[in-house]
Amino acid sequence: MLNAELHAALVRRPLFLFALSFIAGLLIQSFFNFKLFPVLVLAVVLLLLALILLKKSTLIYIVIFLVGGMLRLAITRTPDQNDLRFASFAPDSTVAFRGCVLATGQSANGKQRLAIDVYSLADSSEVTGLVWSYLRDPIPVMPGDTLIGRGFFRSPSPRSNPMDFDFAGYLAKNNVFWILYPDPKSSWSIF
């Protein structure tokens, strides 16, 4: 009885399948680390497959799907070629940098926390990108000050326990892909 009613609902209302797929995707998303857009794409693909299986005219749905995909590509911001997130750094080598302090604060363990917009590296290459830095010995900086110094660029560690706070994910959502550790052999200059 239920199967016949469900089949009749799918035949008469193809958007019902789309809604059902979308709701199922949202429920699955809460258990896994999916983004909403791939779940939506999967739901639309399932809708198109259902329409093909039900032998309905799919041309209008394919056009809507393609237009939606092109709009998504047009809206999505593509990263700059000199974006700092695509840089690679040797693990044990220091890199000279120049950047502007965006924000200051204090971490839970008492270290000074800085958000720095790095715009130049040692090889005089122009870059764009945000880094966070933790300083054991605080320096008197204010937002807007320019910093010049040397440090180790390290990517944030992923969480080791699924129940822990995902600090690397939090930083990535804020477009921060590197943590800058100061070189103890050199000092940072403030301008």
Secondary structure by P-SEA (a helix, b strand, c coil): caaaaaaaaaaacaaaaaaaaaaaaaaaaaaccccaaaaaaaaaaaaaaaaaaacccaaaaaaaaaaaaaaaaaabbbbcccccccccccccbbbbbbbbbccccccccccbbbbcccccccccbbbbbbbbbbbcccccccccbbbbbbbbbbcccccccccccaaaaaaaaacccbbbbccccbbbbcc
